[in-house]
């Protein structure tokens, strides 16, 4: 039996991308370590929401 994924995105890629953009805007383009951790979490969520698609978020 394979383990369940620890994080399954319930939000769309568009919603997650909007949060990523907001994070970058709030940070002024310079992420703190805490912001970086949040950014990494959002990237994983975004990838899950896109189904691993290689397309770039716009």
Buried (B, 14 or more C-beta within 10 A) or exposed (E): EEEEEEEEBEBEBEBBBEBBEEBBEEBEEEBEEEBEEBBEEBEBBBBBBBEEEEEEBE
